[in-house]
Amino acid sequence: MAAKPPYSHRDPMLKKRDDFEDILEERRNSSDLRYALKCYTPVVYKGVTPNAASLLKTTVLQSDQLHYVVDQLSKETGVAADVIQEEASAILEEMAHRQQLSTVRFFAFTLSKAFKALFRSIHVNEEGIQRLQQAIQEHPVVLLPSHRSYMDFLLMSYILYTYDLVLPVIAAGMDFMGMKFVGEMLRMSGAFFIRRSFGGDKLYWTVFSEYVKTMLRNGMAPVEFFLEGTRSRTSKSLTPKLGLLNIVMDPFFKGEVFDVSLVPVSISYERILEETLYARELLGVPKPKESTSGLFKARKVLSEDYGSIHVYFGQPVSVRSLAQGKVNRCHFNLMPRHIPRRPSDETQCFVNDSAYSLVRAQEENMVLKPWVLLASLLLQNQSQGLLLDELTEQAVWLRGLSREYGAFLNWPDHMAPSEVVSSSLSLHRDLVKISGGRVQLALGGQGPRQPCSSPITEEELMNQAVVVLSCTSYRNQALHVFLRPALLASAIHIATSAKKEEVYNSFSFLRNMLSNEFILCPGATLQDFEEACYLLGKTGALQMSQQEMQVTDSGQKTVNFLTAMLDPFLQGYQVVCRYLCEEATEALTEKQFIPAIRTFIVRLILAGSLRYYELLSSDLQKNALAALLRLGAIRKIKVADNVTLKVNRLMVNSLEDTLGGKLPTQKAVAARL
Amino acid sequence: SILLILSQCSVNSSVFTQEIMKWNGWGYSDSRFLFNKKGQAEFTGKRYRLSGMILPSLKDWFEGTFGASLQHKSPATVSAIYIYFFNAVQPPTLNEAFVEDLKSVGIPFSHDAEDRVFRAHGHCLHEIFALREGKVGRVPDLVVWPNCHNDVVKIVELACKHSVCLIPYGGGTSVSSALECPPEETRSIVSLDTSQMNRILWIDEKNLTAHVEAGIIGQDLERLLNENGYCTGHEPDSMEFSSLGGWVATRASGMKKNIYGNIEDLVVHIKMVTPRGVIEKSCLGPRMSTGPDIHHFIMGSEGTLGVVTEVTMKIRPMPEYQKYGSVVFPNFEQGVACLREVARQRCAPASIRLMDNEQFQFGHALKPQVSSIFTSFLDGLKKFYITKFKGFDPHHLCVATLLFEGNREKVLQHEKQVYDIAAKFGGLAAGEDNGQRGYMLTFVIAYLRDLGMDYYVIGESFETSVPWDRVLDICRNVKERIIRECKERGVQFPPLSTCRVTQTYDAGACVYFYFAFNYRGLSDPVHVYERVEHAAREEILANGGSLSHHHGVGKLRKEWMRETLSNVGMGMLKSVKDYVDPNNIFGNRNLL
C-alpha cells in the first residue's frame, strides 16, 4: 500500500484481498521433525555483505554515533570515556539477540506440536508472502504485526521459517527476560530486549537505535516490532508508539539506504489465548509477572480449542513514497549525520501520520469471524438476550452492513446462517448460554435475569464483568469498521439540529474527545466525516441535502445499532467526568485515580443507575483521563513525589453535558477558553 | 561560405572551426563511432589515439547493456541542407539601427541561418535530439565577431543604445541550456561570438602569468603556451572546444586541478565589459583584502552580467615527466575509502578518478583490437590473476586511474606513496596502459552518445560535489533512483546507470553520473529523459550533493537556485544583476 491516498469515494467493498492458505494442513500430514530439520536457505537482501551478522556488535560499538555520545557524556559527567564505552558494551550485551538456527529448529518442532493442539488452522495469504520475499531482496524490511497475544512473534517467526524467508529480529519488552530460560530461548530465536522506559538515558537510546539501524542499513534481517508498543488487552488497536518507527525511518531520511519497506501484518485470532486474563487485568487484577512456571501452568490451555488464526501480510509500504513531498531530506545536509538531534516538527508529524496509516492498514486486513458480529449484537441486548432465530436474522443483516463498510469478514457463505451461528456460539461457550432458545451472555446465575434490577455482590459483579469484557474484546475487533459511521450517527443524535454544520461540529467534538480511545489520525477530521457520510449515504441510512442531514426511516435500524455501539464509551466518559466533578478531592493523585473511579462505578452499577459493565475497564478509564488531560480539562501538578490531578470543574462539567447531548457543541468549545 | 560581411579578418578561425565541426552532434565532423558492415565498431578520423581502430567488444556490450540492436536504427532524420534551404529557421528579427551602427564601426556580423543555428544551442541531450529531428526553436537573429576588447565595448554600447539582447558565445560546449534563446525574448537577439579574440597578449615569465584574450580555445591556449615551454594545466574534459571566457563564466574545473587548481585559483585578473562599463581590478597582486572579491561576481555569472574579454592567468613550466597509472579495487567501497585516505594525506596525484563497476565494464568494451597474440595472452593472464588468484569479483571490482606529473624523481616517489595507500584498501596496481586509456576515453566518450542516438539510445552525464561521508550513499541512491524512474516511466530495458568519483578535495569529492537508456517504444523519449534527470537531481540534493560542481546552472537547473542559496543569497545576486545590467541586455536568463 502506498501512502494512504486522500479520501476518495472508493467503495470499500471493492477492496481486493488475497486468498488464504492453511499452513497447519501440511503439518498434520507430514513429519514435524523433518520439517524442523529441513534445508533452510532464505533469499537475502541484495546489499547484504556476508558475515555482516557477526560484525553487528562491533559495528555498533565502533559507530561514530556511539563514539560521539560517549565523548559527550564523558565531558558532561567527568567519567572516563572507556568506562562509559564499557557501559555501552554491557547495554548491548543485555539487548542483543543471538539468533541461531538450532533454536529456531527447536521452536519449529515444538510450535508445530503446540499449534496443532491449540488451533484448527493457521491461514496465511501467500501472495503477501511473495510480496514480502520480493521486498526482502530489494530493500531493508520492517515487519509491523498487530499485537494481541504473546503468541504473535513466535507465530511470525514460525510462518517466515515455514516459507523459507529470512527470520526477523524482534524488538521485545524486557519483561520477558524475567523468564530466565524462555528469555534466553527467545533471544536465540531472534528476539532482542529493550527496557520499557529509558526516557532520559542518552547512552541507552544511542546503543539501542544504532543497533536497530545497523541491522537495517546492512539489510541483515527484517526488523520486527509492534507499532502498538504492547499487547492490546481490548482488541482495539492502540495508539501507535513512534520511537522505533522514527528509528527505522531515519536511515532513509539520511540517505543511508535507498528505501525501507514497511510491511503491516494483521494477525487475527478467532479466540484469544489470553481472553479472560486480559479481562481480569482490565478489572484491576494486576498483570501476573511473566514467569517460566506461569507459562507452564498455562499448559492447560493446550486442551482447549482456540479456533483458527488468520495472518495477513499487507502491501509493503515504501517509506520513500510515503515521504515524497512531506519530508525534505535536505534538512539533514548541514550537520554530520552521526550527531544526534531531535527530529524536526515536519518529520515528527510525518512519522505520526505514517504510524496511524500503518495501524489502519493493519486494521483493514484483520479477519473478522461471525462471532465478532454475534458478540456485538449480544452486548447490545444484554438484559433480554436474543432468540436464536432473532440472533441469526440480525447477524445476517449485520453481515451485509459490515461488508458494505468494507469489513474483511470470514463468514462461510456455503453454510446455512443458523449453522454458522451455532458453531460460533459453541466455540465461545464459556461466554454465552442458551436456555429456552434464548441466547444470552453467560453472566452466571440461573435463568434469565435483569442485571440492573437484581442486587448482587461486588464479587459477583466482577465475575460477570469478566464475561462482558471478554465479549467486548470480540466486539472491539469490528469497531474500526463501524467507527466513523458510528461517530456520525452519535453526532446526529447529540446535535441540536439536522444542519450539516451542527452535525459536523458534534462529529468533530466526539472525534476529538475519543481520539485516545480509537485510531483517529490527528488532522483528518474532515476526511473521516466525508467517509462516514459516504458510508451512511451509500446504505441509504442517511439523506443529505446541501445543508441538512436526515436519518431515513429504513436507516433507523442501522443508526440505532451504530449509536448503541458507541454508547458505552460515551457513557464511560460521562461517568469519568461526573466523578471528577462530584467526588474528586483536591488531593486526588494520578495513582489513586483508577481505583477511585472503579469504586465509584461499582457503586453506581450496584445501585442500578449504570448498566454498562464494560465501564469497569481500566483501559476506558485511562483513555478518558488522557483525553481530559489532552483537552486541558485536567492538569497534572507535581507535589513532592506525587502527581495530583487538578480538575477544571467548569470545563469537565460542560464536556459531560455535551457528551450527553445536553449542551450544544459550541458551548463546550467556548468553555475551554 | 555565405557570410555577409567579412572585413578585416585575415584568418577567420570561427568560420574554419564551424566547418569542421558537426552541426548536430559532438566534435569534429571526421571523427565518429560507427558500426561497419561486419557489425564491428570503429572510430573514424585521424585526430585521436583511438581513430581508425576497431573496437571488437563494443557491439556486444552495447547490445547487451541496452537491449539495443544494430537492426534498429534511428538516424538523424534531417540533413543540414533541409534546415538552411527549406526555411526551417525563422527569418531573423533585425534591429536595423543596430545593424547600421555595427556596419559603421566595422565589426563583422552575419544573419545567415547556418551561423545562427550553430550558436543557438549547447550539448544537452534535448538540444542535440531536436537538431537531429530538424527541430529548431528560437535562434539568435544575428552573430557578431568582435576582434578585441574595444570591439566588445562598442558592441555593448550599441546594444544598450538600441536595446538588443546580447548572448555571449565561446566554445558552445554548455550542458546547462545556457545558450538557449529565451523564447519569450521580443528584442533582437545577438550572439556575441568571442572566437576572434584568441591571442595571447603577453607572457610574464618573472611572475609566471599570461595575459590572454578570453575567446581562445583551451587546446590552442595550451599549444601556444607549450611552444614557450609553459602550460596553464587547466584541462576540463571539453578543452578541445571550450573557451577561456566560458571557463570563467561557469567556474570551470580541470582534470589536473590537484596541481594547478580550478579556474578560480588560476585567475589573477579579469576584464569584463558590462552595460555599466568595464569592470577590472587595478593591480595584479596575488591576493587582496578589499572586501568581497569582485571576481566572484564574474566567475559563474554565466553571461548574465557582461562579456569577459581578457584574463590574466597563472602559468607553469611544462611538467618534466608524466606518468599514468591505474589501480584495481575489489569493490567501489574500498575504492572510495582509498580516495578519501589519499585526500586526507593530501597526496592526490594530478588526477585521480575512480570508476564504478559498470563503467569499468564500459571501458573494457572500448578496448581496441589487440595487435598481437602476446598482448592478448598478457591480458588473459592479468584477468586470471585478478579474478582467480586475488579473488576479485568481476561484477564488483572497480578501477582508479591516475596521472602523475612533475619532476621524474618526485613522480616516482609520489607514485609509490599512492600505491602504498591503495594496497591498504586492497588495491592492486593495474598498469599504465589502463590508466592512459581511461583518460583518452574522456575525450571520445562524448562522441559515443552520437553513436547511441543512431540506435535508439539516449544518455547524458551530470555531476555534483558532496562531502566525503556521503559519497557512497549518494552514488548508490542516485543510481538506484535513475533505474527506478526509468522503470516507472515505461523504459523497456534497464538503463545504464553508472558513476565515477572524478575529483578529490579536503572536505569532499566531485561525482559524475552517466546514464543512458534504450528508448524504443517511448513516444516522447526526451521528455522521459528530462523527468529522469530531474528526479536524479532531486535525489542528489536530498543526499547532500550540490546543484553543480562545474557544469553550472544555466536554465536547466535554475529552479533549484533559491533553495540552494537562500532567499537572501538570491537577493544579493539579483541586486548585482539589477545594478550592472538594469535593462537586461545580457538577457540569456541563466542562473537567476
Interface residues (C-beta under 8 A of the other chain):
Chain A: K254 G255 E256 F258 N328 R329 C330 F332 N333 P336 R337
Chain B: D469 R470 D473 I474 R476 N477 E480 R481 L541 A542 N543 G544 E563
